[in-house]
Amino acid sequence: MHDIVIRNGNIIDGSGSVAFVGDIAIDGETISAVANHASGETIDAGKQEIDATGRLVAPGFVDIHTHYDGQATWDSQLTPSIYHGVTTVVMGNCGVGFAPVKPQQRDWLISLMEGVEDIPGTALSEGIDWQWESFPEFLDTLDSKSHMIDIVAQLPHGALRTYVMGERGGNHLEKPTAEEINTMATLAEEAVNAGAIGFTTSRTVNHQTADGEPTPSLTAGEEELSGIAQGLKRANKGVIQLVCDFEDHDAEFALIRGMAEQSGRPLSVTVNQNPAKPDEWRHTLDMISQANNDGLTLKAQVAPRPVGVLISLQSTYHPFIFCPSFQAIATKTLDEQVAQLSDSTFQKNLFKEYVESPLFDLRQTWIMDENPNYEPEPEQSIAAIADTKGVEATAVALEAMLANGGTGILYFPALNFADGHSDICREMLVHPHTVPGLGDGGAHVSFISDASFCTYLLTHWARDRKRGNLIELEYLIKAQTRDTAEVVGLFDRGLIKSSYKADINIIDFEQLAIERPVMVNDLPAGGNRLLQKTQGYDYMIVSGEVVMQAGSPTGALPGQLVRGGQGEK
């Protein structure tokens, strides 16, 4: 008798093959049998039987771009990813994290994470217990803790650089000596041999410490990057992940390609559409394709929707945040702010003080309602509504934010929306050398809520899109399971197939939906964060145990730290 049998599900197995109705047997942590009803195959009874009639059954989602490096040390559930079918999270992206670290560097690494990823420093300071110094010790700490889903760690450049170079390492203009580069390479080799999935770095001016200082890896030179790449080459393990502005596009890409060549390891890089350079992303993908044709393994991590910010009175920023009138009430409670902002005289002064900025271009800002729309029509923008009503756009924006007791949210798509629709997201998603990523689970907690990418990928692109073509569901499932798993060297999951890891989602696809984000204060030290839940996930199974049922945790904690690549390709 099997431990669990899932019956009569509409199985999309992660291979890209067409869906079929069948049964799945699970024994221990693995899938032991898959039966296709059309072939007359059968499976014996299970100790637990789950009727999946009319339900989509898919592998657990593998999210390769998260920032749970701190949260994983205090949170066994790793919300919000668990609400979106994610059974494996990969953290340590963008060159930020908390190991290796010397005691005197802890506060600086917190400042870096706070500035780059918008995670409150107070929450990190209270929540992290610092039971490690080296990266292998960090892995051991994670291994000792219980989690609902699997976690995978990467070695961040920012921490590595400051650990080796000391205070100098925090300044991106400081160059490491040859000896320091050799030490970084040795520590990178040590980290991947201990189980780090890879190495990550950042080359974007958008990444700064809480004090506004650039990320320490911003201008790391070829010698430094090549030296670290050599460490991975010696280990013959690990992957490389990075984010880059591509200011000098071809020179930057040559540096990135050089890391792949020097290390001999797979590499992935963030690719988005920058509205200031709306066609450059295609050039980047062309160069990635050429690199693959030349025998390298390069992938682009792309987003399934515009990368946008959520604007509210509870957010880090909003259109009136710098107005003197608002600054005078900034420390008051939300209820007190709402009372003041509802006063007509106060509003008149506020609107006079308002200064338009690119981030709060109300012609490109929309109201987020209970059913979030991430591909809104131009006539639905704040400015368009104001024109229709014959009022100022600022008045429409404020009224929207004051809704629901001051919890109203505005949506500003900053990237991937230069043309006013999501066709370029679709073009990115179906490219042969891309994978879905960039959800940033655990990060940007008061300003962005993109950990819902995995759910949106299915609902929008396979079912709901009204402004253009859809994408086959089988393709999307493969992209978020098998493809993302392989990018980071995990070859034991992402497929519903005998001997593969029993990470499975059972989904009521017709009812699958993303809810409107809400602000909660459940971080250590009472810190706020946006939480976006879903409807439609009936069951989530991790390592053969039901961890979520009807959208709620069961209390099971079978998740593990995954060290290095698992399984064989």
C-alpha positions in Angstrom: 0.0 0.0 0.0 1.4 3.4 -1.0 1.7 6.3 1.5 -0.4 8.7 -0.7 -2.3 8.2 -3.9 -3.6 11.2 -5.9 -6.5 10.0 -8.1 -8.0 11.2 -11.3 -6.0 14.4 -11.6 -5.5 16.4 -14.8 -1.7 15.9 -14.7 0.7 18.4 -16.2 4.0 16.7 -15.4 6.5 19.5 -16.0 8.1 18.0 -19.1 6.1 20.2 -21.5 4.0 17.2 -22.7 0.3 17.5 -23.1 -1.9 17.1 -19.9 -3.4 13.7 -19.2 -5.8 12.3 -16.6 -4.1 9.8 -14.2 -3.0 8.8 -10.8 0.2 9.4 -8.8 1.6 7.2 -6.0 3.9 8.6 -3.4 6.1 6.6 -1.0 8.3 8.4 1.5 9.7 11.5 -0.1 9.5 10.4 -3.7 7.0 9.7 -6.5 6.9 5.9 -6.9 4.5 5.5 -9.8 2.5 7.6 -12.4 -0.5 6.0 -14.2 -2.0 7.4 -17.4 -5.7 6.4 -17.6 -5.6 6.6 -21.4 -3.0 3.8 -21.4 -5.1 1.7 -19.0 -2.5 2.0 -16.2 -3.5 1.6 -12.6 -2.1 2.2 -9.1 -2.8 0.2 -6.0 -4.5 1.8 -2.9 -2.9 4.4 -0.7 -3.0 4.9 3.1 -4.2 8.4 2.2 -6.2 8.9 -1.0 -6.7 12.3 -2.5 -9.4 12.8 -5.1 -8.1 15.2 -7.7 -11.0 14.9 -10.1 -11.3 18.1 -12.1 -8.1 19.5 -10.6 -4.8 20.5 -12.1 -1.9 18.4 -10.7 1.5 19.9 -11.3 5.0 19.7 -9.8 5.8 22.1 -6.9 7.1 25.4 -8.1 10.8 26.2 -7.9 11.3 30.0 -7.2 14.9 30.8 -8.0 14.9 34.4 -7.0 14.1 35.1 -3.4 15.6 36.9 -0.4 14.8 34.8 2.7 18.4 34.8 3.9 17.3 36.4 7.2 13.7 35.2 7.4 14.7 31.6 7.0 16.5 31.8 10.3 13.3 32.7 12.3 10.3 31.7 10.1 9.5 28.0 9.5 6.9 28.7 6.9 8.6 31.2 4.6 5.5 33.3 3.8 4.4 34.6 1.3 5.9 32.0 -1.1 3.9 29.1 0.5 0.7 30.8 -0.7 1.8 30.5 -4.3 2.6 26.8 -4.8 6.3 27.2 -4.2 8.0 24.2 -2.7 11.6 25.2 -3.2 13.1 28.7 -2.8 16.5 29.8 -3.8 17.9 32.8 -1.7 21.1 34.8 -1.6 20.4 36.6 -4.9 21.7 40.0 -6.0 25.0 39.7 -4.0 23.3 40.3 -0.6 23.1 38.0 2.3 24.5 37.3 5.8 27.5 35.0 5.4 30.4 34.9 5.6 30.5 37.6 8.3 32.6 38.8 11.2 30.8 40.1 14.3 31.7 43.7 13.6 30.2 43.4 10.1 26.8 42.2 11.1 25.2 45.7 11.3 26.7 46.7 7.9 25.3 43.6 6.2 21.9 44.4 7.7 22.1 47.9 6.3 23.0 46.6 2.9 20.0 44.2 2.9 17.7 46.9 4.2 18.7 49.3 1.5 18.8 46.9 -1.4 15.8 44.7 -0.6 13.6 47.0 1.6 13.6 44.6 4.6 13.4 46.6 7.9 16.7 46.6 9.6 15.0 46.4 13.0 13.3 43.2 12.0 16.6 41.7 10.8 18.5 42.8 13.9 15.9 41.2 16.2 15.2 38.1 14.1 18.7 36.9 13.1 20.5 34.9 15.8 24.0 35.0 14.2 25.0 31.4 15.0 27.7 31.5 12.2 30.7 33.2 10.8 31.7 31.2 7.7 29.3 30.2 4.9 29.5 26.5 5.8 28.5 27.4 9.3 25.6 29.4 7.9 24.4 26.4 6.0 24.7 24.3 9.2 22.5 26.8 11.0 19.9 26.6 8.3 20.1 22.8 8.3 19.3 22.8 12.0 16.0 24.6 11.7 12.7 23.3 10.6 10.9 24.6 7.5 7.8 23.8 5.5 9.5 24.0 2.1 13.0 23.4 0.8 15.5 26.2 0.9 18.6 26.7 -1.3 21.4 29.2 -0.5 23.8 31.1 -2.6 27.1 32.9 -1.6 26.6 36.7 -1.9 29.4 38.9 -3.2 28.7 41.7 -0.8 29.3 39.6 2.3 32.2 37.8 0.7 33.9 41.0 -0.3 33.6 42.7 3.1 34.6 39.5 4.9 37.9 39.4 3.0 38.6 43.1 2.6 37.2 44.5 5.8 35.8 48.0 5.7 37.5 48.6 2.4 35.3 45.9 0.9 32.2 48.0 1.5 33.4 50.7 -0.9 32.9 49.6 -4.5 35.8 51.9 -5.7 38.3 49.9 -3.6 40.1 47.2 -5.5 41.1 44.0 -3.8 44.7 42.9 -3.9 45.8 39.7 -5.7 45.9 37.9 -2.3 42.4 39.1 -1.4 41.1 37.8 -4.7 42.7 34.5 -4.1 41.1 34.4 -0.7 37.7 35.2 -2.1 38.1 32.4 -4.7 39.1 29.9 -2.0 36.1 30.9 0.1 33.8 30.6 -2.9 35.2 27.1 -3.6 34.7 26.2 0.1 31.1 27.5 0.0 30.0 25.5 -3.0 31.8 22.4 -1.7 29.8 22.8 1.5 26.5 23.1 -0.3 26.0 26.6 -1.6 24.2 26.4 -4.9 26.3 29.1 -6.4 27.6 32.7 -6.2 25.7 36.0 -6.8 26.6 39.6 -7.5 25.1 42.9 -8.3 26.1 45.7 -10.8 23.2 48.1 -10.5 23.1 51.6 -9.0 19.6 50.8 -7.7 21.2 48.6 -5.0 22.4 50.8 -2.1 22.8 50.5 1.6 20.2 52.0 4.0 22.6 55.0 4.1 22.6 55.4 0.3 26.0 54.0 -0.4 26.3 51.9 -3.6 26.4 48.1 -3.3 30.1 47.0 -2.8 30.1 44.9 -6.0 28.9 47.7 -8.3 32.1 48.1 -10.2 34.0 45.0 -9.4 36.7 44.5 -12.0 37.5 41.6 -14.3 40.3 40.4 -12.1 38.0 40.1 -9.1 35.1 38.4 -10.9 37.4 36.1 -12.8 39.2 35.1 -9.7 35.9 34.1 -7.9 34.8 32.3 -11.1 38.0 30.3 -10.9 37.0 29.2 -7.4 33.8 27.7 -8.8 35.8 26.1 -11.6 38.0 24.3 -9.2 35.0 23.0 -7.3 33.3 22.1 -10.6 30.1 23.0 -8.9 27.6 25.9 -8.5 25.9 28.5 -10.7 26.3 32.2 -11.0 23.5 34.8 -10.7 23.8 38.5 -11.2 21.9 41.7 -11.9 23.3 44.5 -14.0 22.3 47.9 -15.4 24.1 47.4 -18.7 25.1 51.0 -18.9 27.9 50.1 -21.3 26.0 47.2 -22.6 28.4 45.2 -24.7 31.3 45.8 -22.3 29.2 44.7 -19.4 28.0 41.6 -21.2 31.5 40.7 -22.1 32.4 40.8 -18.4 29.4 38.6 -17.7 30.2 36.2 -20.5 33.7 36.1 -19.2 32.6 34.8 -15.8 30.7 31.9 -17.5 33.8 31.1 -19.7 36.2 31.3 -16.7 34.1 29.2 -14.4 32.6 26.8 -16.9 29.4 27.0 -14.8 25.8 28.0 -15.7 25.0 31.7 -15.3 21.7 33.6 -15.2 21.2 37.3 -15.4 18.2 39.6 -14.8 16.7 41.0 -17.9 13.9 43.6 -17.8 12.7 46.3 -20.2 14.0 49.7 -19.1 11.6 52.4 -20.4 14.6 54.6 -21.0 16.0 52.0 -23.3 12.9 50.1 -24.4 14.5 47.8 -27.0 17.8 47.0 -25.3 16.5 43.8 -23.7 16.2 42.2 -27.1 19.9 42.9 -27.8 20.7 41.3 -24.4 18.7 38.2 -25.3 20.4 38.0 -28.7 23.8 38.0 -27.0 22.6 35.3 -24.6 21.5 33.2 -27.5 24.9 33.6 -29.2 26.6 32.6 -26.0 24.5 29.4 -25.9 25.3 28.7 -29.5 29.0 29.0 -28.6 28.6 26.3 -26.0 28.1 28.3 -22.8 25.1 28.0 -20.5 23.5 31.4 -20.0 19.9 32.1 -19.1 17.9 35.3 -18.5 15.7 35.6 -15.5 12.6 37.4 -16.6 9.3 38.6 -15.0 5.9 37.4 -16.0 4.4 40.9 -15.5 5.5 44.5 -15.2 7.9 45.0 -12.2 5.9 47.6 -10.3 5.7 49.4 -7.0 2.7 49.5 -4.7 1.9 52.9 -3.4 -0.1 53.5 -0.2 0.0 55.4 3.1 1.6 52.3 4.6 4.3 52.0 2.0 7.9 53.2 2.2 7.0 55.9 -0.3 3.9 57.5 -1.8 3.2 60.7 -3.9 2.9 63.0 -0.8 5.6 61.5 1.3 7.9 64.6 0.9 5.2 67.2 1.2 5.8 69.4 4.3 2.1 69.0 5.3 2.4 65.2 5.3 5.8 65.2 7.0 4.1 67.0 9.9 1.8 63.9 10.4 4.2 61.2 9.2 4.7 59.8 12.7 1.0 59.6 13.6 -1.0 56.5 13.4 -2.8 55.5 10.2 -6.1 56.5 11.6 -4.8 59.9 12.6 -3.3 60.4 9.2 -6.5 59.5 7.5 -8.4 62.0 9.6 -6.0 64.8 8.7 -5.8 63.8 5.0 -9.6 63.8 4.8 -9.8 67.5 5.8 -10.4 69.7 2.8 -8.2 72.5 4.0 -5.3 70.1 4.7 -5.8 68.6 1.2 -5.6 72.0 -0.5 -2.2 72.7 1.1 -1.0 69.2 0.4 -1.8 69.5 -3.3 0.0 72.8 -3.6 3.1 71.2 -2.1 3.0 68.2 -4.4 5.9 67.9 -6.9 5.6 65.3 -9.7 8.4 62.8 -10.0 9.0 59.9 -12.4 8.2 57.4 -9.7 4.8 58.9 -9.2 3.8 59.7 -12.7 0.1 59.7 -12.2 -0.4 59.2 -16.0 1.2 55.8 -15.5 -0.3 54.9 -12.1 -3.4 52.8 -11.5 -5.8 52.0 -8.6 -5.4 48.4 -7.4 -8.8 47.0 -6.5 -9.8 43.7 -4.9 -8.9 41.8 -8.1 -5.5 43.1 -9.0 -5.0 44.0 -12.7 -1.3 44.1 -13.7 -2.0 44.8 -17.3 -4.3 47.8 -16.9 -5.8 49.9 -19.8 -4.6 53.5 -20.4 -8.0 54.9 -19.8 -8.0 53.5 -16.2 -4.9 55.5 -15.1 -5.2 58.0 -12.2 -4.7 60.9 -14.7 -7.3 59.5 -17.1 -9.8 59.2 -14.3 -9.1 62.7 -13.2 -9.6 64.0 -16.7 -12.9 62.3 -17.0 -14.1 63.7 -13.6 -12.6 67.1 -14.3 -10.5 67.1 -11.1 -6.8 67.1 -10.3 -5.0 63.7 -10.5 -3.6 64.3 -7.0 -7.1 64.4 -5.7 -7.9 61.0 -7.3 -4.7 59.5 -6.0 -5.3 60.6 -2.5 -9.0 59.5 -2.5 -7.9 56.1 -3.7 -5.3 55.8 -0.9 -7.8 56.9 1.7 -10.1 54.0 0.8 -10.7 51.2 3.2 -9.5 53.1 6.2 -6.4 54.4 4.5 -5.3 51.0 3.1 -6.0 51.8 -0.6 -3.2 50.9 -3.0 -1.9 52.4 -6.2 0.1 50.5 -8.8 3.0 52.0 -10.7 4.6 49.6 -13.3 8.2 50.7 -13.5 9.7 48.1 -15.9 8.3 45.9 -18.7 5.4 48.3 -19.5 6.9 51.0 -21.7 4.4 50.1 -24.5 1.4 50.1 -22.1 0.8 46.4 -22.4 2.5 43.1 -21.6 3.5 41.8 -25.0 7.1 42.1 -24.2 6.7 40.0 -21.1 5.2 37.3 -23.3 8.1 37.6 -25.7 10.5 37.2 -22.9 8.7 34.2 -21.4 8.6 32.2 -24.6 12.3 32.9 -25.5 14.3 29.6 -25.5 16.9 31.0 -23.1 14.8 32.5 -20.3 13.2 31.3 -17.1 10.7 33.0 -14.8 12.3 34.7 -11.9 12.6 38.0 -10.1 9.7 37.6 -7.6 11.9 38.6 -4.7 10.0 36.6 -2.1 10.8 37.9 1.4 12.1 41.3 0.1 10.7 44.8 -0.8 8.2 44.1 1.9 6.4 47.4 2.0 6.7 48.5 -1.6 6.5 45.5 -3.9 4.6 42.2 -3.7 5.9 40.1 -6.5 6.2 36.7 -4.8 2.9 36.1 -6.4 4.6 35.8 -9.8 4.2 32.0 -9.8 0.5 32.2 -9.5 0.2 35.1 -11.9 2.2 33.2 -14.5 -0.6 30.6 -14.7 -3.7 32.7 -14.2 -2.8 35.6 -16.5 -1.0 33.9 -19.3 -2.9 30.6 -19.6 -6.4 31.9 -18.7 -7.2 35.5 -18.0 -5.4 37.8 -20.5 -7.7 40.0 -22.5 -5.2 42.3 -24.3 -3.2 39.8 -26.3 -2.2 36.2 -26.9 -2.1 33.5 -24.2 0.6 30.8 -23.5 -0.1 27.1 -23.2 -0.4 25.9 -19.7 1.9 23.0 -20.2 4.7 25.4 -21.3 4.2 27.6 -18.3 4.2 24.7 -15.8 7.4 23.4 -17.3 9.0 26.9 -17.1 8.2 27.3 -13.4 9.2 23.7 -12.4 11.6 21.7 -14.5 13.3 24.7 -16.2 13.8 26.8 -13.0 15.1 23.7 -11.1 17.6 22.9 -13.8 18.9 26.5 -14.0 20.2 26.1 -10.4 21.3 22.5 -10.8 18.4 20.7 -9.1 17.7 17.6 -11.1 15.7 15.7 -8.6 12.5 17.8 -8.8 10.3 19.7 -11.2 8.8 16.6 -12.8 5.9 14.3 -11.9 7.8 11.1 -12.7 8.8 8.0 -10.8 11.8 8.5 -8.5 11.5 12.3 -8.5 10.9 14.3 -5.4 7.3 14.3 -4.3 6.7 18.0 -4.4 3.2 18.5 -5.9 0.5 21.1 -6.3 -3.2 20.2 -6.6 -5.0 23.2 -8.0 -8.5 24.2 -8.7 -7.4 26.1 -11.8 -10.8 27.6 -12.5 -10.8 29.2 -9.1 -7.1 30.1 -8.9 -6.8 33.8 -8.2 -4.4 36.3 -6.6 -5.9 38.4 -3.8 -5.2 42.1 -3.2 -2.0 42.6 -1.1 -2.6 43.6 2.5 -0.1 45.1 5.0 0.5 43.1 8.1 2.9 43.7 11.0 4.2 40.2 11.7 7.9 40.7 11.3 10.3 40.7 14.3 10.1 44.0 16.2 6.6 44.5 14.8 7.8 45.3 11.3 5.3 45.8 8.5 5.2 43.8 5.2 2.9 43.2 2.4 1.2 39.8 2.2 -0.6 38.6 -0.9 -2.6 35.3 -0.6 -4.4 33.3 -3.1 -7.4 31.1 -3.8 -7.4 27.8 -5.6 -4.5 25.8 -4.2 -6.3 22.8 -2.8 -3.1 20.9 -1.7 0.6 21.5 -1.6 2.8 18.4 -1.0 6.5 18.7 -0.1 8.7 15.6 0.2 5.6 13.4 0.4 3.8 15.3 3.1 0.8 17.6 2.8 2.0 21.0 4.0 -0.9 23.2 2.8 -4.6 22.3 2.4 -7.3 24.7 1.2 -4.8 27.6 1.4 -3.8 26.9 5.1 -0.7 25.3 6.6 -1.2 21.9 8.1 1.7 22.2 10.5 4.0 19.7 8.7 7.6 20.9 8.3 9.3 18.5 5.9 11.4 21.2 4.2 15.1 20.8 4.1 18.2 22.8 3.3 19.2 21.6 -0.2 23.0 21.4 -0.5 24.4 21.7 -4.0 22.9 20.1 -7.1 20.5 17.2 -6.5 20.0 14.3 -8.8 21.5 13.9 -12.3 20.5 15.5 -15.5 
